[in-house]
Amino acid sequence: MLALEDAAVATSGDYRHWVELGGRRLSHTMDPARGGPLTGAPASVTVVARSCMAADAWATALMVRGGAEGPALARRMGLDVLLLERDSGGLSETPVGPLFEAPADLVQEA
């Protein structure tokens, strides 16, 4: 749960709009370098920013950059981001920024 004040949140992901073709999961988001759908992208990228327009733009851009390059870009830009990536155990989280990198003593288990 996020309590926001003077901020907005947006999430981009492939968990709602995707197609499986030849055993590969293809996102609805396009990779400009390939000229086709993203492959191997994070499951989702959530961004908190001052405006919804900025949050949405960054969420999509970081989705395209992927799990390897996205977190580094988010750190350079001072963004608050949560990336979810698929792995053999389900989903793993990569938090970036003070909003998502909460100290362990402040994190409450559900």
N, CA, C and O atoms as CSV, one atom per row, in Angstrom:
chain,resi,resn,atom,element,x,y,z
A,1,MET,N,N,0.845,-1.162,0.000
A,1,MET,CA,C,0.000,0.000,0.000
A,1,MET,C,C,0.896,1.232,0.000
A,1,MET,O,O,1.899,1.284,0.711
A,2,LEU,N,N,0.529,2.205,-0.791
A,2,LEU,CA,C,1.251,3.477,-0.846
A,2,LEU,C,C,0.321,4.600,-0.406
A,2,LEU,O,O,-0.818,4.674,-0.868
A,3,ALA,N,N,0.780,5.456,0.462
A,3,ALA,CA,C,0.056,6.667,0.828
A,3,ALA,C,C,0.754,7.813,0.106
A,3,ALA,O,O,1.893,8.153,0.428
A,4,LEU,N,N,0.076,8.403,-0.863
A,4,LEU,CA,C,0.696,9.439,-1.692
A,4,LEU,C,C,0.158,10.820,-1.345
A,4,LEU,O,O,-1.020,10.985,-1.031
A,5,GLU,N,N,1.043,11.804,-1.409
A,5,GLU,CA,C,0.644,13.197,-1.277
A,5,GLU,C,C,1.437,13.977,-2.296
A,5,GLU,O,O,2.667,13.924,-2.293
A,6,ASP,N,N,0.756,14.707,-3.176
A,6,ASP,CA,C,1.407,15.452,-4.257
A,6,ASP,C,C,2.268,14.541,-5.118
A,6,ASP,O,O,3.375,14.908,-5.511
A,7,ALA,N,N,1.753,13.355,-5.408
A,7,ALA,CA,C,2.486,12.382,-6.217
A,7,ALA,C,C,1.490,11.487,-6.943
A,7,ALA,O,O,0.297,11.482,-6.636
A,8,ALA,N,N,1.996,10.739,-7.901
A,8,ALA,CA,C,1.160,9.816,-8.671
A,8,ALA,C,C,1.954,8.532,-8.882
A,8,ALA,O,O,3.182,8.521,-8.797
A,9,VAL,N,N,1.232,7.460,-9.157
A,9,VAL,CA,C,1.871,6.165,-9.386
A,9,VAL,C,C,1.374,5.593,-10.713
A,9,VAL,O,O,0.202,5.738,-11.061
A,10,ALA,N,N,2.269,4.948,-11.441
A,10,ALA,CA,C,1.895,4.282,-12.697
A,10,ALA,C,C,2.695,2.987,-12.796
A,10,ALA,O,O,3.836,2.907,-12.340
A,11,THR,N,N,2.078,1.985,-13.394
A,11,THR,CA,C,2.725,0.685,-13.582
A,11,THR,C,C,2.608,0.270,-15.034
A,11,THR,O,O,1.535,0.364,-15.630
A,12,SER,N,N,3.712,-0.189,-15.602
A,12,SER,CA,C,3.720,-0.816,-16.924
A,12,SER,C,C,4.103,-2.264,-16.713
A,12,SER,O,O,4.944,-2.581,-15.871
A,13,GLY,N,N,3.484,-3.136,-17.478
A,13,GLY,CA,C,3.809,-4.553,-17.337
A,13,GLY,C,C,3.242,-5.369,-18.475
A,13,GLY,O,O,2.495,-4.872,-19.318
A,14,ASP,N,N,3.615,-6.635,-18.478
A,14,ASP,CA,C,3.116,-7.531,-19.529
A,14,ASP,C,C,2.150,-8.568,-18.977
A,14,ASP,O,O,1.858,-9.561,-19.643
A,15,TYR,N,N,1.656,-8.347,-17.779
A,15,TYR,CA,C,0.797,-9.324,-17.128
A,15,TYR,C,C,-0.655,-9.253,-17.584
A,15,TYR,O,O,-1.423,-10.163,-17.274
A,16,ARG,N,N,-1.060,-8.223,-18.297
A,16,ARG,CA,C,-2.440,-8.113,-18.787
A,16,ARG,C,C,-2.536,-8.228,-20.306
A,16,ARG,O,O,-3.438,-8.880,-20.833
A,17,HIS,N,N,-1.608,-7.595,-20.996
A,17,HIS,CA,C,-1.656,-7.571,-22.465
A,17,HIS,C,C,-0.391,-8.198,-23.020
A,17,HIS,O,O,0.659,-7.557,-23.064
A,18,TRP,N,N,-0.491,-9.449,-23.444
A,18,TRP,CA,C,0.643,-10.177,-24.001
A,18,TRP,C,C,0.106,-11.324,-24.837
A,18,TRP,O,O,-1.077,-11.661,-24.794
A,19,VAL,N,N,1.009,-11.904,-25.593
A,19,VAL,CA,C,0.649,-13.072,-26.399
A,19,VAL,C,C,1.813,-14.056,-26.321
A,19,VAL,O,O,2.973,-13.654,-26.235
A,20,GLU,N,N,1.496,-15.330,-26.351
A,20,GLU,CA,C,2.541,-16.345,-26.392
A,20,GLU,C,C,2.625,-16.870,-27.822
A,20,GLU,O,O,1.629,-17.296,-28.407
A,21,LEU,N,N,3.817,-16.828,-28.356
A,21,LEU,CA,C,4.034,-17.244,-29.736
A,21,LEU,C,C,5.300,-18.093,-29.778
A,21,LEU,O,O,6.385,-17.629,-29.428
A,22,GLY,N,N,5.147,-19.323,-30.205
A,22,GLY,CA,C,6.300,-20.218,-30.280
A,22,GLY,C,C,6.963,-20.437,-28.938
A,22,GLY,O,O,8.182,-20.595,-28.871
A,23,GLY,N,N,6.172,-20.449,-27.849
A,23,GLY,CA,C,6.716,-20.654,-26.514
A,23,GLY,C,C,7.358,-19.427,-25.899
A,23,GLY,O,O,7.939,-19.514,-24.817
A,24,ARG,N,N,7.266,-18.286,-26.566
A,24,ARG,CA,C,7.842,-17.032,-26.037
A,24,ARG,C,C,6.740,-16.069,-25.664
A,24,ARG,O,O,5.765,-15.920,-26.401
A,25,ARG,N,N,6.885,-15.419,-24.534
A,25,ARG,CA,C,5.936,-14.408,-24.073
A,25,ARG,C,C,6.322,-13.078,-24.706
A,25,ARG,O,O,7.434,-12.590,-24.506
A,26,LEU,N,N,5.413,-12.498,-25.461
A,26,LEU,CA,C,5.663,-11.220,-26.137
A,26,LEU,C,C,4.775,-10.146,-25.516
A,26,LEU,O,O,3.559,-10.308,-25.421
A,27,SER,N,N,5.386,-9.072,-25.105
A,27,SER,CA,C,4.686,-7.957,-24.485
A,27,SER,C,C,3.987,-7.097,-25.525
A,27,SER,O,O,4.329,-7.136,-26.707
A,28,HIS,N,N,3.006,-6.319,-25.081
A,28,HIS,CA,C,2.365,-5.340,-25.965
A,28,HIS,C,C,3.237,-4.096,-26.116
A,28,HIS,O,O,2.995,-3.273,-27.000
A,29,THR,N,N,4.251,-3.954,-25.256
A,29,THR,CA,C,5.163,-2.815,-25.342
A,29,THR,C,C,6.232,-3.114,-26.391
A,29,THR,O,O,6.797,-4.207,-26.423
A,30,MET,N,N,6.496,-2.145,-27.231
A,30,MET,CA,C,7.448,-2.333,-28.314
A,30,MET,C,C,8.864,-1.930,-27.907
A,30,MET,O,O,9.074,-0.966,-27.170
A,31,ASP,N,N,9.814,-2.693,-28.406
A,31,ASP,CA,C,11.230,-2.428,-28.206
A,31,ASP,C,C,11.718,-1.670,-29.435
A,31,ASP,O,O,11.808,-2.254,-30.515
A,32,PRO,N,N,12.037,-0.376,-29.297
A,32,PRO,CA,C,12.440,0.401,-30.471
A,32,PRO,C,C,13.739,-0.102,-31.100
A,32,PRO,O,O,13.948,0.081,-32.300
A,33,ALA,N,N,14.607,-0.727,-30.322
A,33,ALA,CA,C,15.864,-1.246,-30.876
A,33,ALA,C,C,15.617,-2.446,-31.790
A,33,ALA,O,O,16.324,-2.635,-32.779
A,34,ARG,N,N,14.612,-3.252,-31.453
A,34,ARG,CA,C,14.285,-4.435,-32.250
A,34,ARG,C,C,13.205,-4.169,-33.290
A,34,ARG,O,O,13.100,-4.886,-34.285
A,35,GLY,N,N,12.404,-3.136,-33.052
A,35,GLY,CA,C,11.277,-2.880,-33.932
A,35,GLY,C,C,10.185,-3.918,-33.756
A,35,GLY,O,O,9.436,-4.202,-34.691
A,36,GLY,N,N,10.092,-4.486,-32.561
A,36,GLY,CA,C,9.091,-5.509,-32.276
A,36,GLY,C,C,8.805,-5.560,-30.789
A,36,GLY,O,O,9.344,-4.767,-30.018
A,37,PRO,N,N,7.951,-6.501,-30.385
A,37,PRO,CA,C,7.572,-6.605,-28.973
A,37,PRO,C,C,8.769,-6.899,-28.068
A,37,PRO,O,O,9.738,-7.542,-28.473
A,38,LEU,N,N,8.673,-6.408,-26.831
A,38,LEU,CA,C,9.691,-6.723,-25.835
A,38,LEU,C,C,9.711,-8.221,-25.575
A,38,LEU,O,O,8.665,-8.869,-25.560
A,39,THR,N,N,10.874,-8.756,-25.375
A,39,THR,CA,C,11.031,-10.143,-24.939
A,39,THR,C,C,11.936,-10.125,-23.720
A,39,THR,O,O,12.912,-9.376,-23.687
A,40,GLY,N,N,11.635,-10.921,-22.739
A,40,GLY,CA,C,12.459,-10.972,-21.543
A,40,GLY,C,C,12.400,-9.721,-20.697
A,40,GLY,O,O,13.320,-9.457,-19.923
A,41,ALA,N,N,11.339,-8.946,-20.825
A,41,ALA,CA,C,11.185,-7.711,-20.058
A,41,ALA,C,C,10.740,-8.043,-18.635
A,41,ALA,O,O,10.285,-9.155,-18.367
A,42,PRO,N,N,10.873,-7.076,-17.725
A,42,PRO,CA,C,10.328,-7.299,-16.375
A,42,PRO,C,C,8.827,-7.593,-16.455
A,42,PRO,O,O,8.164,-7.213,-17.420
A,43,ALA,N,N,8.303,-8.269,-15.441
A,43,ALA,CA,C,6.863,-8.501,-15.371
A,43,ALA,C,C,6.128,-7.174,-15.212
A,43,ALA,O,O,5.068,-6.960,-15.800
A,44,SER,N,N,6.717,-6.281,-14.398
A,44,SER,CA,C,6.131,-4.947,-14.252
A,44,SER,C,C,7.158,-3.970,-13.703
A,44,SER,O,O,8.149,-4.353,-13.081
A,45,VAL,N,N,6.886,-2.700,-13.953
A,45,VAL,CA,C,7.690,-1.602,-13.416
A,45,VAL,C,C,6.709,-0.567,-12.871
A,45,VAL,O,O,5.862,-0.058,-13.605
A,46,THR,N,N,6.827,-0.262,-11.586
A,46,THR,CA,C,5.980,0.740,-10.939
A,46,THR,C,C,6.845,1.942,-10.588
A,46,THR,O,O,7.929,1.798,-10.024
A,47,VAL,N,N,6.350,3.132,-10.928
A,47,VAL,CA,C,7.092,4.375,-10.680
A,47,VAL,C,C,6.187,5.354,-9.938
A,47,VAL,O,O,5.020,5.524,-10.288
A,48,VAL,N,N,6.737,5.992,-8.916
A,48,VAL,CA,C,6.057,7.087,-8.224
A,48,VAL,C,C,6.785,8.361,-8.611
A,48,VAL,O,O,8.006,8.456,-8.490
A,49,ALA,N,N,6.012,9.353,-9.085
A,49,ALA,CA,C,6.587,10.622,-9.536
A,49,ALA,C,C,5.636,11.765,-9.165
A,49,ALA,O,O,4.561,11.533,-8.613
A,50,ARG,N,N,6.037,12.974,-9.468
A,50,ARG,CA,C,5.217,14.151,-9.160
A,50,ARG,C,C,3.932,14.200,-9.978
A,50,ARG,O,O,2.917,14.708,-9.502
A,51,SER,N,N,3.966,13.678,-11.205
A,51,SER,CA,C,2.762,13.684,-12.043
A,51,SER,C,C,2.531,12.292,-12.601
A,51,SER,O,O,3.461,11.494,-12.725
A,52,CYS,N,N,1.296,12.015,-12.932
A,52,CYS,CA,C,0.971,10.714,-13.520
A,52,CYS,C,C,1.615,10.573,-14.895
A,52,CYS,O,O,2.027,9.479,-15.281
A,53,MET,N,N,1.700,11.676,-15.632
A,53,MET,CA,C,2.327,11.637,-16.953
A,53,MET,C,C,3.791,11.217,-16.837
A,53,MET,O,O,4.257,10.380,-17.610
A,54,ALA,N,N,4.517,11.789,-15.879
A,54,ALA,CA,C,5.926,11.428,-15.692
A,54,ALA,C,C,6.055,9.985,-15.214
A,54,ALA,O,O,6.914,9.246,-15.695
A,55,ALA,N,N,5.204,9.578,-14.267
A,55,ALA,CA,C,5.258,8.204,-13.756
A,55,ALA,C,C,4.999,7.202,-14.879
A,55,ALA,O,O,5.695,6.192,-14.978
A,56,ASP,N,N,4.014,7.468,-15.716
A,56,ASP,CA,C,3.682,6.557,-16.814
A,56,ASP,C,C,4.805,6.500,-17.848
A,56,ASP,O,O,5.165,5.422,-18.322
A,57,ALA,N,N,5.351,7.653,-18.192
A,57,ALA,CA,C,6.434,7.682,-19.184
A,57,ALA,C,C,7.653,6.914,-18.674
A,57,ALA,O,O,8.247,6.131,-19.416
A,58,TRP,N,N,8.027,7.134,-17.413
A,58,TRP,CA,C,9.181,6.430,-16.858
A,58,TRP,C,C,8.915,4.935,-16.721
A,58,TRP,O,O,9.810,4.126,-16.967
A,59,ALA,N,N,7.702,4.557,-16.334
A,59,ALA,CA,C,7.395,3.131,-16.200
A,59,ALA,C,C,7.576,2.420,-17.538
A,59,ALA,O,O,8.144,1.329,-17.588
A,60,THR,N,N,7.101,3.024,-18.610
A,60,THR,CA,C,7.255,2.420,-19.937
A,60,THR,C,C,8.719,2.406,-20.364
A,60,THR,O,O,9.212,1.397,-20.868
A,61,ALA,N,N,9.408,3.520,-20.165
A,61,ALA,CA,C,10.821,3.597,-20.563
A,61,ALA,C,C,11.668,2.568,-19.811
A,61,ALA,O,O,12.536,1.926,-20.403
A,62,LEU,N,N,11.418,2.410,-18.514
A,62,LEU,CA,C,12.179,1.447,-17.723
A,62,LEU,C,C,11.811,0.012,-18.074
A,62,LEU,O,O,12.646,-0.887,-17.970
A,63,MET,N,N,10.583,-0.205,-18.484
A,63,MET,CA,C,10.170,-1.519,-18.973
A,63,MET,C,C,11.003,-1.884,-20.200
A,63,MET,O,O,11.486,-3.009,-20.324
A,64,VAL,N,N,11.163,-0.921,-21.102
A,64,VAL,CA,C,11.949,-1.147,-22.324
A,64,VAL,C,C,13.424,-1.370,-21.981
A,64,VAL,O,O,14.075,-2.216,-22.594
A,65,ARG,N,N,13.953,-0.634,-21.025
A,65,ARG,CA,C,15.369,-0.795,-20.649
A,65,ARG,C,C,15.625,-2.135,-19.983
A,65,ARG,O,O,16.732,-2.667,-20.061
A,66,GLY,N,N,14.604,-2.690,-19.325
A,66,GLY,CA,C,14.724,-4.026,-18.749
A,66,GLY,C,C,15.346,-4.069,-17.374
A,66,GLY,O,O,15.767,-3.053,-16.821
A,67,GLY,N,N,15.393,-5.285,-16.835
A,67,GLY,CA,C,15.879,-5.491,-15.482
A,67,GLY,C,C,17.357,-5.264,-15.308
A,67,GLY,O,O,17.811,-5.003,-14.194
A,68,ALA,N,N,18.128,-5.358,-16.383
A,68,ALA,CA,C,19.576,-5.154,-16.275
A,68,ALA,C,C,19.932,-3.667,-16.279
A,68,ALA,O,O,20.746,-3.232,-15.465
A,69,GLU,N,N,19.341,-2.887,-17.173
A,69,GLU,CA,C,19.684,-1.468,-17.311
A,69,GLU,C,C,18.721,-0.533,-16.582
A,69,GLU,O,O,19.110,0.566,-16.186
A,70,GLY,N,N,17.477,-0.955,-16.402
A,70,GLY,CA,C,16.458,-0.092,-15.813
A,70,GLY,C,C,16.784,0.434,-14.429
A,70,GLY,O,O,16.673,1.638,-14.200
A,71,PRO,N,N,17.189,-0.436,-13.480
A,71,PRO,CA,C,17.486,0.070,-12.141
A,71,PRO,C,C,18.606,1.114,-12.115
A,71,PRO,O,O,18.514,2.095,-11.377
A,72,ALA,N,N,19.646,0.919,-12.900
A,72,ALA,CA,C,20.747,1.888,-12.937
A,72,ALA,C,C,20.262,3.236,-13.463
A,72,ALA,O,O,20.634,4.280,-12.926
A,73,LEU,N,N,19.444,3.223,-14.495
A,73,LEU,CA,C,18.889,4.468,-15.038
A,73,LEU,C,C,18.000,5.138,-13.994
A,73,LEU,O,O,18.080,6.352,-13.804
A,74,ALA,N,N,17.159,4.367,-13.321
A,74,ALA,CA,C,16.274,4.919,-12.290
A,74,ALA,C,C,17.086,5.578,-11.174
A,74,ALA,O,O,16.725,6.653,-10.696
A,75,ARG,N,N,18.179,4.940,-10.761
A,75,ARG,CA,C,19.034,5.527,-9.720
A,75,ARG,C,C,19.653,6.833,-10.196
A,75,ARG,O,O,19.665,7.824,-9.466
A,76,ARG,N,N,20.172,6.831,-11.436
A,76,ARG,CA,C,20.783,8.063,-11.978
A,76,ARG,C,C,19.781,9.210,-12.026
A,76,ARG,O,O,20.144,10.367,-11.815
A,77,MET,N,N,18.516,8.887,-12.306
A,77,MET,CA,C,17.487,9.920,-12.446
A,77,MET,C,C,16.801,10.245,-11.117
A,77,MET,O,O,15.947,11.129,-11.067
A,78,GLY,N,N,17.164,9.543,-10.043
A,78,GLY,CA,C,16.584,9.812,-8.728
A,78,GLY,C,C,15.133,9.398,-8.615
A,78,GLY,O,O,14.354,10.054,-7.924
A,79,LEU,N,N,14.755,8.313,-9.287
A,79,LEU,CA,C,13.364,7.863,-9.303
A,79,LEU,C,C,13.074,6.861,-8.196
A,79,LEU,O,O,13.975,6.186,-7.697
A,80,ASP,N,N,11.798,6.775,-7.818
A,80,ASP,CA,C,11.304,5.739,-6.912
A,80,ASP,C,C,10.621,4.685,-7.764
A,80,ASP,O,O,9.590,4.949,-8.384
A,81,VAL,N,N,11.199,3.483,-7.793
A,81,VAL,CA,C,10.769,2.448,-8.736
A,81,VAL,C,C,10.756,1.083,-8.056
A,81,VAL,O,O,11.598,0.794,-7.206
A,82,LEU,N,N,9.798,0.255,-8.435
A,82,LEU,CA,C,9.773,-1.141,-8.031
A,82,LEU,C,C,9.640,-1.998,-9.280
A,82,LEU,O,O,8.617,-1.960,-9.963
A,83,LEU,N,N,10.685,-2.778,-9.576
A,83,LEU,CA,C,10.659,-3.698,-10.717
A,83,LEU,C,C,10.338,-5.095,-10.208
A,83,LEU,O,O,10.897,-5.539,-9.205
A,84,LEU,N,N,9.446,-5.783,-10.892
A,84,LEU,CA,C,9.160,-7.189,-10.616
A,84,LEU,C,C,9.631,-7.996,-11.807
A,84,LEU,O,O,9.261,-7.719,-12.948
A,85,GLU,N,N,10.458,-9.005,-11.529
A,85,GLU,CA,C,10.972,-9.854,-12.605
A,85,GLU,C,C,10.626,-11.306,-12.322
A,85,GLU,O,O,10.614,-11.750,-11.174
A,86,ARG,N,N,10.347,-12.032,-13.393
A,86,ARG,CA,C,10.073,-13.457,-13.272
A,86,ARG,C,C,11.381,-14.214,-13.086
A,86,ARG,O,O,12.381,-13.926,-13.743
A,87,ASP,N,N,11.356,-15.181,-12.186
A,87,ASP,CA,C,12.491,-16.090,-12.046
A,87,ASP,C,C,11.940,-17.472,-11.712
A,87,ASP,O,O,10.725,-17.662,-11.669
A,88,SER,N,N,12.804,-18.411,-11.481
A,88,SER,CA,C,12.369,-19.789,-11.265
A,88,SER,C,C,11.480,-19.938,-10.036
A,88,SER,O,O,10.690,-20.879,-9.953
A,89,GLY,N,N,11.601,-19.017,-9.080
A,89,GLY,CA,C,10.793,-19.085,-7.868
A,89,GLY,C,C,9.523,-18.257,-7.928
A,89,GLY,O,O,8.806,-18.173,-6.931
A,90,GLY,N,N,9.225,-17.649,-9.054
A,90,GLY,CA,C,8.040,-16.794,-9.188
A,90,GLY,C,C,8.440,-15.397,-9.604
A,90,GLY,O,O,8.840,-15.165,-10.745
A,91,LEU,N,N,8.326,-14.458,-8.658
A,91,LEU,CA,C,8.673,-13.064,-8.934
A,91,LEU,C,C,9.714,-12.583,-7.932
A,91,LEU,O,O,9.648,-12.921,-6.750
A,92,SER,N,N,10.672,-11.797,-8.404
A,92,SER,CA,C,11.634,-11.156,-7.516
A,92,SER,C,C,11.492,-9.647,-7.664
A,92,SER,O,O,11.147,-9.147,-8.735
A,93,GLU,N,N,11.758,-8.933,-6.587
A,93,GLU,CA,C,11.614,-7.478,-6.560
A,93,GLU,C,C,12.976,-6.801,-6.610
A,93,GLU,O,O,13.943,-7.264,-6.004
A,94,THR,N,N,13.030,-5.689,-7.350
A,94,THR,CA,C,14.198,-4.811,-7.322
A,94,THR,C,C,13.690,-3.421,-6.960
A,94,THR,O,O,13.139,-2.729,-7.816
A,95,PRO,N,N,13.864,-2.997,-5.702
A,95,PRO,CA,C,13.431,-1.662,-5.299
A,95,PRO,C,C,14.516,-0.628,-5.587
A,95,PRO,O,O,15.705,-0.904,-5.428
A,96,VAL,N,N,14.100,0.557,-6.010
A,96,VAL,CA,C,15.020,1.666,-6.274
A,96,VAL,C,C,14.411,2.926,-5.663
A,96,VAL,O,O,13.229,3.205,-5.861
A,97,GLY,N,N,15.204,3.674,-4.932
A,97,GLY,CA,C,14.747,4.934,-4.361
A,97,GLY,C,C,14.224,4.777,-2.950
A,97,GLY,O,O,13.828,3.683,-2.548
A,98,PRO,N,N,14.219,5.869,-2.192
A,98,PRO,CA,C,13.856,5.809,-0.778
A,98,PRO,C,C,12.443,5.326,-0.502
A,98,PRO,O,O,12.194,4.735,0.548
A,99,LEU,N,N,11.522,5.558,-1.409
A,99,LEU,CA,C,10.146,5.121,-1.182
A,99,LEU,C,C,10.036,3.605,-1.139
A,99,LEU,O,O,9.268,3.062,-0.344
A,100,PHE,N,N,10.792,2.919,-1.984
A,100,PHE,CA,C,10.722,1.466,-2.045
A,100,PHE,C,C,11.853,0.772,-1.304
A,100,PHE,O,O,11.745,-0.416,-0.998
A,101,GLU,N,N,12.941,1.486,-1.007
A,101,GLU,CA,C,14.065,0.901,-0.285
A,101,GLU,C,C,13.945,1.211,1.196
A,101,GLU,O,O,14.858,1.782,1.792
A,102,ALA,N,N,12.818,0.836,1.790
A,102,ALA,CA,C,12.563,1.115,3.204
A,102,ALA,C,C,13.512,0.304,4.080
A,102,ALA,O,O,13.811,-0.849,3.770
A,103,PRO,N,N,13.982,0.898,5.167
A,103,PRO,CA,C,14.807,0.134,6.103
A,103,PRO,C,C,14.044,-1.085,6.605
A,103,PRO,O,O,12.822,-1.030,6.748
A,104,ALA,N,N,14.737,-2.172,6.871
A,104,ALA,CA,C,14.117,-3.437,7.271
A,104,ALA,C,C,13.219,-3.297,8.488
A,104,ALA,O,O,12.205,-3.988,8.580
A,105,ASP,N,N,13.568,-2.411,9.435
A,105,ASP,CA,C,12.763,-2.273,10.650
A,105,ASP,C,C,11.424,-1.552,10.398
A,105,ASP,O,O,10.545,-1.549,11.260
A,106,LEU,N,N,11.280,-0.943,9.212
A,106,LEU,CA,C,10.008,-0.282,8.884
A,106,LEU,C,C,9.104,-1.141,8.016
A,106,LEU,O,O,7.933,-0.807,7.831
A,107,VAL,N,N,9.616,-2.231,7.485
A,107,VAL,CA,C,8.834,-3.084,6.603
A,107,VAL,C,C,7.962,-4.004,7.446
A,107,VAL,O,O,8.453,-4.695,8.339
A,108,GLN,N,N,6.662,-4.006,7.152
A,108,GLN,CA,C,5.730,-4.870,7.860
A,108,GLN,C,C,5.316,-6.008,6.945
A,108,GLN,O,O,4.964,-5.796,5.784
A,109,GLU,N,N,5.362,-7.200,7.475
A,109,GLU,CA,C,4.897,-8.364,6.715
A,109,GLU,C,C,3.380,-8.397,6.743
A,109,GLU,O,O,2.761,-8.078,7.758
A,110,ALA,N,N,2.783,-8.786,5.614
A,110,ALA,CA,C,1.309,-8.848,5.539
A,110,ALA,C,C,0.799,-10.106,6.207
A,110,ALA,O,O,-0.409,-10.337,6.247
